[in-house]
């Protein structure tokens, strides 16, 4: 089918064949070319979810620790520290 979009050629190595065989169990009756597309889409979804989960965990950690160490340094500590900085 003619297209202006880039095409990609993939060799069915043993690892890719095994992945396609597993995909066939999940999506029976699909041609291997379509299974490859489904695997790419599923991998992208998983990657996006993983990144979203990392961001959510980071934000949770920030919320949980916010203000916990507010009394760790005496008043004026930062101003005193900055006195040693070159101008």
LUMFIDREN-635042 format. One record per atom (N, C-alpha, C, O, CB): z negated, x negated, y; atom name; residue in three letters; residue number from 1. Coordinates in steps of 0.001 Angstrom, whole numbers. Atoms other than C-alpha are relative to their C-alpha. Glycine has a CB too. Layout:
N
(rec (Z, X, Y), CA, ALA, NUM)
...
END
This chain:
87
(rec (0, -851, -1172), N, UNK, 1)
(rec (0, 0, 0), CA, UNK, 1)
(rec (0, -901, 1241), C, UNK, 1)
(rec (-852, -1783, 1351), O, UNK, 1)
(rec (-1231, 971, -5), CB, UNK, 1)
(rec (-51, 824, -1210), N, UNK, 2)
(rec (986, -1525, 3386), CA, UNK, 2)
(rec (-1226, 241, 886), C, UNK, 2)
(rec (-1719, 1363, 1005), O, UNK, 2)
(rec (1287, 293, 790), CB, UNK, 2)
(rec (1147, -92, -897), N, UNK, 3)
(rec (-1858, -2266, 5779), CA, UNK, 3)
(rec (31, -1171, 970), C, UNK, 3)
(rec (600, -2223, 678), O, UNK, 3)
(rec (-1334, 21, -796), CB, UNK, 3)
(rec (124, 1093, -958), N, UNK, 4)
(rec (-2562, -4334, 8848), CA, UNK, 4)
(rec (-1369, -677, -137), C, UNK, 4)
(rec (-1645, -1678, 526), O, UNK, 4)
(rec (204, 521, 1442), CB, UNK, 4)
(rec (1346, 550, 197), N, UNK, 5)
(rec (-6108, -5016, 7667), CA, UNK, 5)
(rec (53, -1193, -964), C, UNK, 5)
(rec (942, -1281, -1810), O, UNK, 5)
(rec (-965, 1094, -544), CB, UNK, 5)
(rec (54, 1131, 933), N, UNK, 6)
(rec (-7075, -8255, 5913), CA, UNK, 6)
(rec (-293, 484, -1414), C, UNK, 6)
(rec (-1009, 1464, -1619), O, UNK, 6)
(rec (-1067, -1020, 443), CB, UNK, 6)
(rec (265, -291, 1418), N, UNK, 7)
(rec (-7076, -8174, 2132), CA, UNK, 7)
(rec (-770, -1173, -583), C, UNK, 7)
(rec (-685, -2293, -79), O, UNK, 7)
(rec (1334, 253, -801), CB, UNK, 7)
(rec (793, 1048, 633), N, UNK, 8)
(rec (-9391, -10136, -149), CA, UNK, 8)
(rec (288, 7, -1490), C, UNK, 8)
(rec (326, 1056, -2132), O, UNK, 8)
(rec (-1518, 197, 273), CB, UNK, 8)
(rec (-253, 137, 1427), N, UNK, 9)
(rec (-8652, -11443, -3588), CA, UNK, 9)
(rec (-1260, -535, -658), C, UNK, 9)
(rec (-1844, -1513, -192), O, UNK, 9)
(rec (1216, -933, -275), CB, UNK, 9)
(rec (1208, 418, 703), N, UNK, 10)
(rec (-11534, -11760, -6023), CA, UNK, 10)
(rec (353, -249, -1457), C, UNK, 10)
(rec (946, 603, -2119), O, UNK, 10)
(rec (-1130, 1067, 127), CB, UNK, 10)
(rec (-220, 327, 1406), N, UNK, 11)
(rec (-11329, -13505, -9374), CA, UNK, 11)
(rec (-1170, 537, -808), C, UNK, 11)
(rec (-2326, 364, -422), O, UNK, 11)
(rec (165, -1539, -208), CB, UNK, 11)
(rec (1053, -576, 835), N, UNK, 12)
(rec (-13263, -11755, -12114), CA, UNK, 12)
(rec (-609, -1086, -879), C, UNK, 12)
(rec (-234, -1267, -2038), O, UNK, 12)
(rec (554, 1158, -869), CB, UNK, 12)
(rec (750, 1017, 744), N, UNK, 13)
(rec (-15567, -14568, -13149), CA, UNK, 13)
(rec (-949, 713, -961), C, UNK, 13)
(rec (-1104, 1931, -880), O, UNK, 13)
(rec (-792, -955, 972), CB, UNK, 13)
(rec (953, -659, 911), N, UNK, 14)
(rec (-18098, -13929, -15917), CA, UNK, 14)
(rec (-1118, 736, 749), C, UNK, 14)
(rec (-1534, 1818, 334), O, UNK, 14)
(rec (-616, -1034, -944), CB, UNK, 14)
(rec (1070, -651, -764), N, UNK, 15)
(rec (-20775, -13128, -13296), CA, UNK, 15)
(rec (493, 1290, 654), C, UNK, 15)
(rec (-210, 2300, 657), O, UNK, 15)
(rec (-548, -955, 1072), CB, UNK, 15)
(rec (-552, -1202, -636), N, UNK, 16)
(rec (-18534, -10677, -11461), CA, UNK, 16)
(rec (322, 1047, -1055), C, UNK, 16)
(rec (110, 2239, -831), O, UNK, 16)
(rec (1265, -342, 820), CB, UNK, 16)
(rec (-284, -942, 1093), N, UNK, 17)
(rec (-17418, -9121, -14753), CA, UNK, 17)
(rec (-1284, 695, -449), C, UNK, 17)
(rec (-1286, 1899, -704), O, UNK, 17)
(rec (659, -731, -1198), CB, UNK, 17)
(rec (1285, -595, 407), N, UNK, 18)
(rec (-21070, -8587, -15704), CA, UNK, 18)
(rec (-481, 1001, 1045), C, UNK, 18)
(rec (-980, 2072, 700), O, UNK, 18)
(rec (-1068, -1099, -214), CB, UNK, 18)
(rec (401, -929, -1066), N, UNK, 19)
(rec (-21802, -7010, -12311), CA, UNK, 19)
(rec (844, 1266, -52), C, UNK, 19)
(rec (323, 2367, 129), O, UNK, 19)
(rec (131, -670, 1387), CB, UNK, 19)
(rec (-879, -1176, 98), N, UNK, 20)
(rec (-18797, -4714, -12704), CA, UNK, 20)
(rec (-343, 841, -1224), C, UNK, 20)
(rec (-283, 2070, -1172), O, UNK, 20)
(rec (1475, -434, -61), CB, UNK, 20)
(rec (412, -741, 1200), N, UNK, 21)
(rec (-19910, -3786, -16221), CA, UNK, 21)
(rec (-1256, 820, 277), C, UNK, 21)
(rec (-1362, 1966, -158), O, UNK, 21)
(rec (-248, -968, -1177), CB, UNK, 21)
(rec (1212, -744, -357), N, UNK, 22)
(rec (-23335, -2815, -14857), CA, UNK, 22)
(rec (333, 1140, 956), C, UNK, 22)
(rec (-222, 2233, 845), O, UNK, 22)
(rec (-1046, -938, 636), CB, UNK, 22)
(rec (-403, -1038, -955), N, UNK, 23)
(rec (-21698, -895, -12016), CA, UNK, 23)
(rec (675, 1158, -716), C, UNK, 23)
(rec (539, 2312, -311), O, UNK, 23)
(rec (942, -580, 1067), CB, UNK, 23)
(rec (-687, -1049, 772), N, UNK, 24)
(rec (-19617, 1004, -14557), CA, UNK, 24)
(rec (-1001, 950, -656), C, UNK, 24)
(rec (-704, 2125, -870), O, UNK, 24)
(rec (906, -630, -1075), CB, UNK, 24)
(rec (1049, -862, 552), N, UNK, 25)
(rec (-22853, 2299, -16080), CA, UNK, 25)
(rec (-508, 977, 1060), C, UNK, 25)
(rec (-849, 2119, 751), O, UNK, 25)
(rec (-1167, -850, -545), CB, UNK, 25)
(rec (492, -832, -1098), N, UNK, 26)
(rec (-23898, 3657, -12691), CA, UNK, 26)
(rec (1063, 974, 495), C, UNK, 26)
(rec (764, 2121, 826), O, UNK, 26)
(rec (-470, -877, 1152), CB, UNK, 26)
(rec (-1116, -819, -496), N, UNK, 27)
(rec (-20462, 4974, -11655), CA, UNK, 27)
(rec (1092, 64, -1075), C, UNK, 27)
(rec (2139, -564, -924), O, UNK, 27)
(rec (574, -584, 1341), CB, UNK, 27)
(rec (-976, -32, 1103), N, UNK, 28)
(rec (-18624, 5810, -14896), CA, UNK, 28)
(rec (1334, 608, 439), C, UNK, 28)
(rec (1391, 1488, 1297), O, UNK, 28)
(rec (-567, 798, -1185), CB, UNK, 28)
(rec (-1331, -541, -258), N, UNK, 29)
(rec (-14901, 6461, -14814), CA, UNK, 29)
(rec (691, -569, 1221), C, UNK, 29)
(rec (1851, -244, 1474), O, UNK, 29)
(rec (-88, 1458, 144), CB, UNK, 29)
(rec (-611, 598, -1187), N, UNK, 30)
(rec (-14274, 4460, -11647), CA, UNK, 30)
(rec (810, -1230, -412), C, UNK, 30)
(rec (388, -1971, -1300), O, UNK, 30)
(rec (-1085, -383, 1054), CB, UNK, 30)
(rec (-728, 1238, 278), N, UNK, 31)
(rec (-11590, 1767, -11713), CA, UNK, 31)
(rec (-794, -1202, 517), C, UNK, 31)
(rec (-1605, -1063, 1433), O, UNK, 31)
(rec (1410, 36, 645), CB, UNK, 31)
(rec (765, 1187, -363), N, UNK, 32)
(rec (-12920, -1783, -11410), CA, UNK, 32)
(rec (166, -357, 1477), C, UNK, 32)
(rec (-764, -876, 2094), O, UNK, 32)
(rec (422, -1175, -865), CB, UNK, 32)
(rec (-194, 285, -1427), N, UNK, 33)
(rec (-11399, -2154, -7939), CA, UNK, 33)
(rec (-933, 867, 851), C, UNK, 33)
(rec (-1490, 397, 1842), O, UNK, 33)
(rec (1478, 242, 406), CB, UNK, 33)
(rec (913, -897, -730), N, UNK, 34)
(rec (-13407, 858, -6744), CA, UNK, 34)
(rec (-1456, -391, -240), C, UNK, 34)
(rec (-2284, -285, 665), O, UNK, 34)
(rec (228, 1467, -424), CB, UNK, 34)
(rec (1353, 464, 293), N, UNK, 35)
(rec (-16534, -450, -8497), CA, UNK, 35)
(rec (-364, -1188, 886), C, UNK, 35)
(rec (-1502, -1309, 1341), O, UNK, 35)
(rec (-129, -381, -1486), CB, UNK, 35)
(rec (240, 1148, -871), N, UNK, 36)
(rec (-16173, -3653, -6501), CA, UNK, 36)
(rec (-344, 461, 1415), C, UNK, 36)
(rec (-1246, -85, 2049), O, UNK, 36)
(rec (1230, -925, 24), CB, UNK, 36)
(rec (292, -566, -1328), N, UNK, 37)
(rec (-16098, -1638, -3278), CA, UNK, 37)
(rec (-1393, 618, 15), C, UNK, 37)
(rec (-2154, 414, 961), O, UNK, 37)
(rec (1061, 1065, 391), CB, UNK, 37)
(rec (1327, -616, 64), N, UNK, 38)
(rec (-19153, 345, -4365), CA, UNK, 38)
(rec (-1108, -1047, -15), C, UNK, 38)
(rec (-2145, -867, 624), O, UNK, 38)
(rec (-111, 886, -1236), CB, UNK, 38)
(rec (998, 1067, 38), N, UNK, 39)
(rec (-21040, -2868, -5148), CA, UNK, 39)
(rec (-171, -652, 1369), C, UNK, 39)
(rec (-1292, -961, 1774), O, UNK, 39)
(rec (391, -1054, -1034), CB, UNK, 39)
(rec (80, 579, -1341), N, UNK, 40)
(rec (-20202, -4307, -1736), CA, UNK, 40)
(rec (-775, 932, 925), C, UNK, 40)
(rec (-1636, 481, 1681), O, UNK, 40)
(rec (1414, -270, 567), CB, UNK, 40)
(rec (702, -976, -849), N, UNK, 41)
(rec (-21381, -1111, -18), CA, UNK, 41)
(rec (-1485, 70, -355), C, UNK, 41)
(rec (-2335, 133, 533), O, UNK, 41)
(rec (641, 1396, -141), CB, UNK, 41)
(rec (1397, -57, 436), N, UNK, 42)
(rec (-24575, -994, -2106), CA, UNK, 42)
(rec (-751, -1263, 432), C, UNK, 42)
(rec (-1910, -1192, 842), O, UNK, 42)
(rec (-81, 172, -1534), CB, UNK, 42)
(rec (622, 1248, -432), N, UNK, 43)
(rec (-25288, -4646, -1335), CA, UNK, 43)
(rec (-264, -7, 1494), C, UNK, 43)
(rec (-1304, -489, 1943), O, UNK, 43)
(rec (875, -1181, -374), CB, UNK, 43)
(rec (190, -80, -1445), N, UNK, 44)
(rec (-24801, -4039, 2378), CA, UNK, 44)
(rec (-1159, 921, 344), C, UNK, 44)
(rec (-1971, 602, 1213), O, UNK, 44)
(rec (1279, 485, 684), CB, UNK, 44)
(rec (1111, -931, -230), N, UNK, 45)
(rec (-27155, -1037, 2270), CA, UNK, 45)
(rec (-1340, -671, -305), C, UNK, 45)
(rec (-2293, -546, 464), O, UNK, 45)
(rec (168, 1269, -866), CB, UNK, 45)
(rec (1246, 665, 392), N, UNK, 46)
(rec (-29804, -3083, 449), CA, UNK, 46)
(rec (-376, -1079, 1002), C, UNK, 46)
(rec (-1550, -1238, 1338), O, UNK, 46)
(rec (130, -609, -1400), CB, UNK, 46)
(rec (253, 1058, -981), N, UNK, 47)
(rec (-29458, -5946, 2899), CA, UNK, 47)
(rec (-532, 587, 1311), C, UNK, 47)
(rec (-1474, 51, 1894), O, UNK, 47)
(rec (1287, -807, 263), CB, UNK, 47)
(rec (439, -651, -1240), N, UNK, 48)
(rec (-29835, -3625, 5904), CA, UNK, 48)
(rec (-1419, 536, -150), C, UNK, 48)
(rec (-2237, 390, 758), O, UNK, 48)
(rec (962, 1143, 385), CB, UNK, 48)
(rec (1351, -521, 251), N, UNK, 49)
(rec (-32904, -1942, 4352), CA, UNK, 49)
(rec (-1015, -1135, -9), C, UNK, 49)
(rec (-2105, -1000, 547), O, UNK, 49)
(rec (-50, 768, -1339), CB, UNK, 49)
(rec (896, 1139, 77), N, UNK, 50)
(rec (-34464, -5323, 3642), CA, UNK, 50)
(rec (-319, -523, 1397), C, UNK, 50)
(rec (-1472, -834, 1695), O, UNK, 50)
(rec (614, -1107, -861), CB, UNK, 50)
(rec (208, 474, -1366), N, UNK, 51)
(rec (-33981, -6419, 7260), CA, UNK, 51)
(rec (-872, 984, 780), C, UNK, 51)
(rec (-1765, 568, 1518), O, UNK, 51)
(rec (1353, -202, 716), CB, UNK, 51)
(rec (818, -1020, -669), N, UNK, 52)
(rec (-35420, -3114, 8549), CA, UNK, 52)
(rec (-1457, -90, -450), C, UNK, 52)
(rec (-2370, 59, 363), O, UNK, 52)
(rec (556, 1410, -287), CB, UNK, 52)
(rec (1357, 114, 523), N, UNK, 53)
(rec (-38452, -3562, 6276), CA, UNK, 53)
(rec (-701, -1234, 574), C, UNK, 53)
(rec (-1891, -1172, 881), O, UNK, 53)
(rec (22, -66, -1537), CB, UNK, 53)
(rec (590, 1208, -591), N, UNK, 54)
(rec (-39028, -7119, 7591), CA, UNK, 54)
(rec (-410, 253, 1442), C, UNK, 54)
(rec (-1493, -154, 1865), O, UNK, 54)
(rec (989, -1178, -67), CB, UNK, 54)
(rec (307, -306, -1400), N, UNK, 55)
(rec (-38889, -5893, 11184), CA, UNK, 55)
(rec (-1220, 913, 87), C, UNK, 55)
(rec (-2101, 695, 919), O, UNK, 55)
(rec (1213, 659, 694), CB, UNK, 55)
(rec (1134, -927, -4), N, UNK, 56)
(rec (-41296, -3034, 10423), CA, UNK, 56)
(rec (-1294, -731, -357), C, UNK, 56)
(rec (-2333, -476, 254), O, UNK, 56)
(rec (246, 1161, -986), CB, UNK, 56)
(rec (1195, 755, 393), N, UNK, 57)
(rec (-43738, -5418, 8702), CA, UNK, 57)
(rec (-459, -903, 1137), C, UNK, 57)
(rec (-1658, -1028, 1387), O, UNK, 57)
(rec (277, -836, -1264), CB, UNK, 57)
(rec (339, 870, -1126), N, UNK, 58)
(rec (-43602, -7812, 11644), CA, UNK, 58)
(rec (-665, 805, 1112), C, UNK, 58)
(rec (-1655, 365, 1697), O, UNK, 58)
(rec (1258, -713, 534), CB, UNK, 58)
(rec (579, -852, -1047), N, UNK, 59)
(rec (-44301, -4979, 14090), CA, UNK, 59)
(rec (-1394, 484, -388), C, UNK, 59)
(rec (-2289, 552, 454), O, UNK, 59)
(rec (914, 1204, 277), CB, UNK, 59)
(rec (1323, -421, 489), N, UNK, 60)
(rec (-47201, -3737, 11931), CA, UNK, 60)
(rec (-1015, -1122, 194), C, UNK, 60)
(rec (-2134, -883, 648), O, UNK, 60)
(rec (68, 407, -1496), CB, UNK, 60)
(rec (903, 1144, -144), N, UNK, 61)
(rec (-48724, -7222, 11925), CA, UNK, 61)
(rec (-382, -214, 1458), C, UNK, 61)
(rec (-1532, -533, 1758), O, UNK, 61)
(rec (647, -1270, -564), CB, UNK, 61)
(rec (285, 152, -1434), N, UNK, 62)
(rec (-48446, -7417, 15713), CA, UNK, 62)
(rec (-987, 1063, 452), C, UNK, 62)
(rec (-1955, 760, 1150), O, UNK, 62)
(rec (1300, 89, 835), CB, UNK, 62)
(rec (915, -1089, -386), N, UNK, 63)
(rec (-50104, -4000, 16149), CA, UNK, 63)
(rec (-1403, -233, -561), C, UNK, 63)
(rec (-2397, -13, 130), O, UNK, 63)
(rec (543, 1358, -491), CB, UNK, 63)
(rec (1301, 179, 651), N, UNK, 64)
(rec (-52883, -4855, 13683), CA, UNK, 64)
(rec (-808, -1145, 618), C, UNK, 64)
(rec (-2038, -1105, 599), O, UNK, 64)
(rec (196, -257, -1488), CB, UNK, 64)
(rec (727, 1142, -555), N, UNK, 65)
(rec (-53757, -8146, 15395), CA, UNK, 65)
(rec (-105, 37, 1521), C, UNK, 65)
(rec (-789, -800, 2110), O, UNK, 65)
(rec (669, -1279, -421), CB, UNK, 65)
(rec (34, -71, -1464), N, UNK, 66)
(rec (-53239, -7093, 19015), CA, UNK, 66)
(rec (-1434, 168, 497), C, UNK, 66)
(rec (-2132, 1099, 96), O, UNK, 66)
(rec (879, 1164, 508), CB, UNK, 66)
(rec (1318, -87, -607), N, UNK, 67)
(rec (-56418, -7735, 20984), CA, UNK, 67)
(rec (-1141, -532, -843), C, UNK, 67)
(rec (-2271, -581, -358), O, UNK, 67)
(rec (-278, 1390, 334), CB, UNK, 67)
(rec (1086, 455, 881), N, UNK, 68)
(rec (-58405, -9122, 18027), CA, UNK, 68)
(rec (-666, -1269, 498), C, UNK, 68)
(rec (-1845, -1494, 224), O, UNK, 68)
(rec (527, -229, -1396), CB, UNK, 68)
(rec (544, 1288, -417), N, UNK, 69)
(rec (-58892, -12501, 19659), CA, UNK, 69)
(rec (-150, -92, 1518), C, UNK, 69)
(rec (-114, -1181, 2091), O, UNK, 69)
(rec (889, -1126, -501), CB, UNK, 69)
(rec (104, -9, -1463), N, UNK, 70)
(rec (-59310, -11452, 23266), CA, UNK, 70)
(rec (-1247, -735, 491), C, UNK, 70)
(rec (-1252, -1214, 1625), O, UNK, 70)
(rec (-13, 1435, 514), CB, UNK, 70)
(rec (1209, 695, -418), N, UNK, 71)
(rec (-62799, -12987, 23382), CA, UNK, 71)
(rec (-66, -1440, -482), C, UNK, 71)
(rec (-1107, -2083, -348), O, UNK, 71)
(rec (-1198, 739, -489), CB, UNK, 71)
(rec (18, 1356, 559), N, UNK, 72)
(rec (-61808, -16299, 21788), CA, UNK, 72)
(rec (-51, -1084, 1070), C, UNK, 72)
(rec (-517, -2192, 803), O, UNK, 72)
(rec (1216, -212, -866), CB, UNK, 72)
(rec (-29, 991, -1074), N, UNK, 73)
(rec (-61361, -18072, 25129), CA, UNK, 73)
(rec (-775, 524, 1203), C, UNK, 73)
(rec (-710, 1715, 1508), O, UNK, 73)
(rec (1458, -340, 399), CB, UNK, 73)
(rec (813, -446, -1139), N, UNK, 74)
(rec (-63673, -17964, 28149), CA, UNK, 74)
(rec (877, 378, 1193), C, UNK, 74)
(rec (2036, -30, 1266), O, UNK, 74)
(rec (-996, -1097, 409), CB, UNK, 74)
(rec (-759, -352, -1199), N, UNK, 75)
(rec (-62589, -16456, 31475), CA, UNK, 75)
(rec (441, -1269, 742), C, UNK, 75)
(rec (-321, -2232, 831), O, UNK, 75)
(rec (-846, 907, 932), CB, UNK, 75)
(rec (-513, 1129, -751), N, UNK, 76)
(rec (-60426, -18854, 33489), CA, UNK, 76)
(rec (561, -1120, -857), C, UNK, 76)
(rec (1008, -2139, -330), O, UNK, 76)
(rec (-1066, -537, 856), CB, UNK, 76)
(rec (-468, 1038, 911), N, UNK, 77)
(rec (-59415, -20836, 30404), CA, UNK, 77)
(rec (1455, -381, 271), C, UNK, 77)
(rec (1793, -1563, 340), O, UNK, 77)
(rec (-156, 462, -1440), CB, UNK, 77)
(rec (-1428, 255, -186), N, UNK, 78)
(rec (-55690, -20478, 31011), CA, UNK, 78)
(rec (261, -707, 1323), C, UNK, 78)
(rec (1063, -1640, 1372), O, UNK, 78)
(rec (789, 1309, -60), CB, UNK, 78)
(rec (-168, 652, -1304), N, UNK, 79)
(rec (-55913, -21419, 34696), CA, UNK, 79)
(rec (-456, -1452, -79), C, UNK, 79)
(rec (189, -2342, 477), O, UNK, 79)
(rec (-793, 752, 1098), CB, UNK, 79)
(rec (509, 1362, 162), N, UNK, 80)
(rec (-57980, -24468, 33771), CA, UNK, 80)
(rec (980, -848, -812), C, UNK, 80)
(rec (1226, -2008, -481), O, UNK, 80)
(rec (-1382, 18, -682), CB, UNK, 80)
(rec (-979, 695, 825), N, UNK, 81)
(rec (-55484, -25450, 31109), CA, UNK, 81)
(rec (1231, -376, 816), C, UNK, 81)
(rec (1763, -1477, 673), O, UNK, 81)
(rec (401, 865, -1195), CB, UNK, 81)
(rec (-1201, 242, -809), N, UNK, 82)
(rec (-52609, -25176, 33570), CA, UNK, 82)
(rec (-211, -1065, 1071), C, UNK, 82)
(rec (762, -1630, 1570), O, UNK, 82)
(rec (445, 1288, 656), CB, UNK, 82)
(rec (280, 1039, -997), N, UNK, 83)
(rec (-54327, -27561, 35995), CA, UNK, 83)
(rec (510, -1365, -473), C, UNK, 83)
(rec (861, -2214, 346), O, UNK, 83)
(rec (-1513, -71, 291), CB, UNK, 83)
(rec (-454, 1276, 567), N, UNK, 84)
(rec (-53323, -30411, 33652), CA, UNK, 84)
(rec (1523, -106, -86), C, UNK, 84)
(rec (2056, -1177, -378), O, UNK, 84)
(rec (-595, -187, -1380), CB, UNK, 84)
(rec (-1464, 17, 131), N, UNK, 85)
(rec (-49641, -29432, 33688), CA, UNK, 85)
(rec (628, -680, 1219), C, UNK, 85)
(rec (162, -499, 2344), O, UNK, 85)
(rec (557, 1446, -160), CB, UNK, 85)
(rec (-702, 590, -1148), N, UNK, 86)
(rec (-47263, -31476, 35829), CA, UNK, 86)
(rec (734, 1086, 799), C, UNK, 86)
(rec (1129, 2113, 248), O, UNK, 86)
(rec (1003, -1085, -475), CB, UNK, 86)
(rec (-665, -1014, -836), N, UNK, 87)
(rec (-45692, -29614, 38742), CA, UNK, 87)
(rec (1462, -204, 92), C, UNK, 87)
(rec (2152, 568, 759), O, UNK, 87)
(rec (-566, 10, 1368), CB, UNK, 87)
END
